[in-house]
């Protein structure tokens, strides 16, 4: 199975090298230096650590040293990108948009997953955003995170003010937020993702808002961004990462037994739980982007970013070409970059 998957992924590399002679060139290529790649916590990043555990990227980039790291938030990743400490990063779509807005020399080159998100509460008296009091604390990764932007979208619709609940926010990583909600120590709600949503469900906490409800349609929860310098100087490396990710996604979507074991071990959950989360409604591991235009336009309108967004400025060619040429009537994928509800 692995050999077949890798042959499919190699098409991207072959296209860049050009012609049938590309296959021989792939076999003879040797890469030097260190590639710095970062991700965050949660099963949404499974294609990244599956790629790492199986050595898929090393098969495309023989000789290159790869340094993997895990960050607690998109804000921390953006700081590392701004300091030129990272080449590739996987993060929430909104922090990636913020990176572009702040002039960080990196652009989105791939989607990673469309995934469920949910705002779960511990207090039976809270059934909607209007029920939060000034004393209720909402845990989410940080201001500007995808959970924060989704909360703002819902606040605009339900409360008439996108920033109505900003003062209720407490910045916590997903694991810390889940622990705090379950222990009942300091927060009333946690806006989070899988597997933490399921764990909190099992503890009896209810979901009062989903990510899809907040946004209005599907959106890419996590994306991959590449440093502009890497794309300009070594486009073959970015293409290799794209291909290795595609390989990992194929194996995940095929429910490969070895991959299920890897996810189980890294997430610290049973294989049955892994299968449950991968089959959770709304979960889709794909390199195709969804919702970025609608997300960026909302963030611009509400002042979370200062630059009027444009897809050509935010996306590398690998992502932009998958959406379409943006000529004439928008394609289905082009339309999927927008919000269907306001």
Secondary structure, 3 states (H helix, E strand, C coil): CHHHHHHHHHHHHHHHHCCCCHHHHHHHCCCCCEEEEEECCCHHHHHHHHHHHHCHHHHHCCCCEEEEEECCCHHHHHHHHHCCCCCEEEEEHHHHHHHHHCCCCEEEEEEEEECCEEEEECCCCCCCHHHCCCCCCEEECCCCCHHHHHHHHHHHHHHCCCCCCHHHEEECCHHHHHHHHHHCCCCCEEEEECCHHHHHHHCCCEEEEEHHHHHCCCCCCEEEEEEHHHHHHCHHHHHHHHHHHHHHHHHHHCCCHHHHHHHHHHHCCCHHHHHHHHCCCCCEECCCCCCHHHHHHHHHHCCCCCCCCCHHHHECHHHHHHHCCCCCCCCHHHHCCCCCCC
